[in-house]
Amino acid sequence: MKYPFPDNSGSYWLKDGMDPIYAPLNDDIEVDVVVVGAGIAGLTIAHVLKQTGRRVAVLERRTIAGGTTSGTTGKVTAQHGLAYGELVKQFGQESMQLYADVYMQAMQDIESLIETESIDCKWSQQDNYVYTTDADRIQQFKDEAEAAAKLGLPASFETDLQLPFEVQGAVKFADQARFNSYRYCQELAKRIDGDGSYVFEQSKAIGFKDSSPTKVTTEHGSVTAKHIVVATLVPTLPLIGRVSYGLFESPQTSYIVAGKTDSTLQGMYISPDKNHYSILPVQDGDARYMLIGGNGHLPGTKRSQPRLQKLAEYAAQWFNVKDVEYQWGAMDYTAYDKLPLIGKLYPWSKNMYTATGFKKWGLSTSMVAAIVLRDLLDGKSTPTSHLFRTHRVSAPLAIPKTIINTFKG
Ligand SMILES: Cc1cc2nc3c(=O)[nH]c(=O)nc-3n(C[C@H](O)[C@H](O)[C@H](O)COP(=O)(O)OP(=O)(O)OC[C@H]3O[C@@H](n4cnc5c(N)ncnc54)[C@H](O)[C@@H]3O)c2cc1C
């Protein structure tokens, strides 16, 4: 079995099609905040800012949520691999308490937004597990569960999992969730557009003026606003953004395959072990699909086909997935020190902000970004916004460690 080179057009989440809904910007308009990029980050930020009474305009160069957001696995969780044990050592208990609190707040905010707005995005509460098949790692997993529980997170160490292969142990986070991020974004966009706020597709931002007021230009129009939020996965404009953010974060391309399964597995799973992957069962009408994701690498450095092939073999071996119906690849950025980067675009920016470095956990981090940016735009600099500030030195200082870990595999 060989697979073609993937892109998000092969994503399971896009199986019902992906057409532009909103007109391009063809005018000069004025709002309070212009958000560039309509992935989950841009749309969540725009929605939260509209809730504060601001008029917002979202500019998307292609179609809503057609970037990494539609290439996701779909887990919404405050559990980000084995994050807490390591990060507590690096940033201290107090800082990680802020991290845990804001992620728990974000999870609650997403759930109550879906509930109050009756958003049909297949939200389903699930336990999340980070598991290992390696007996030598048990202590590390116990330490992680303890570190997370100490921060008030719903964490425990478990050995009895439903997985079809032998597992040595896992950190469980109870009551996390999965959803269809593409649908969620479409529904957010509907609620943003109107009452003096706008969503524009096919409207690439090509010029930025960071003054008072700011201005973003597209080919056929412009938006004047008090603030600009650049939510383009990685800040791509002005050009200096792309170059300078290379000092703080790096990209990774990863893959997902999906096909029908007869497995009745519940929950969401991921493993840091070699040759084990992210596992997500999804109920789809009468059918059950299994999504298997992983095999990440630096973009442009590896061939995709053997990586998709390995995921397909894993899906067949453990979950009886006979036909891979969907396969795709997507890219996300991780800050070298493993915290998201949210705040002023540059230290000298007057009214330009960004949110990036989501470490492949952008579905929950998009709401964290919205909470932090709402505070900053209100003129409130908080301990949490300080923790996630964009140009912190701990990010470039962690480059040597990142390089060593990359070579260790
Ligand atoms: C394989 C994989 C699996 C993942 N699984 C999960 C998961 O299970 N749970 C989780 O929480 N996270 C997951 N993630 C991470 C998550 O999907 C991302 O962090 C998140 O989607 C990033 O959203 P975003 O809005 O920042 O970026 P994007 O979705 O890429 O949106 C950015 C948008 O900006 C637009 N844009 C760019 N430049 C311009 C411009 N000049 N003008 C106008 N628009 C522009 C793009 O067209 C794009 O639509 C996964 C990531 C990958 C790669």
The ligand as a Gaussian input file, in Angstrom:
#p B3LYP/6-31G(d) Opt

LIG

0 1
 C       -0.888000      16.470000      13.158000
 C       -1.360000      17.437000      14.213000
 C       -2.270000      17.012000      15.183000
 C       -2.715000      17.902000      16.162000
 N       -3.591000      17.483000      17.104000
 C       -3.989000      18.329000      18.073000
 C       -4.895000      17.904000      19.093000
 O       -5.356000      16.761000      19.120000
 N       -5.252000      18.805000      20.049000
 C       -4.765000      20.081000      20.052000
 O       -5.085000      20.844000      20.965000
 N       -3.937000      20.530000      19.081000
 C       -3.547000      19.682000      18.101000
 N       -2.717000      20.113000      17.131000
 C       -2.323000      21.522000      17.118000
 C       -3.422000      22.439000      16.593000
 O       -4.054000      21.853000      15.478000
 C       -2.789000      23.788000      16.199000
 O       -2.021000      24.259000      17.299000
 C       -3.847000      24.824000      15.861000
 O       -4.733000      24.312000      14.898000
 C       -3.172000      26.079000      15.343000
 O       -4.190000      26.989000      15.050000
 P       -3.843000      28.406000      14.444000
 O       -5.105000      29.145000      14.328000
 O       -2.719000      29.015000      15.209000
 O       -3.201000      28.083000      13.000000
 P       -3.919000      27.718000      11.623000
 O       -5.042000      26.792000      11.798000
 O       -2.837000      27.286000      10.673000
 O       -4.520000      29.105000      11.155000
 C       -3.726000      30.164000      10.667000
 C       -4.488000      30.818000       9.537000
 O       -3.809000      32.009000       9.135000
 C       -3.997000      32.161000       7.743000
 N       -2.985000      33.105000       7.249000
 C       -1.638000      32.932000       7.176000
 N       -1.059000      34.048000       6.679000
 C       -2.054000      34.938000       6.434000
 C       -2.078000      36.269000       5.907000
 N       -0.967000      36.916000       5.532000
 N       -3.286000      36.898000       5.793000
 C       -4.440000      36.258000       6.170000
 N       -4.459000      34.994000       6.666000
 C       -3.286000      34.347000       6.797000
 C       -3.844000      30.735000       7.214000
 O       -4.404000      30.598000       5.924000
 C       -4.569000      29.935000       8.288000
 O       -5.924000      29.706000       7.964000
 C       -2.238000      19.244000      16.143000
 C       -1.330000      19.661000      15.194000
 C       -0.890000      18.782000      14.223000
 C        0.103000      19.264000      13.211000

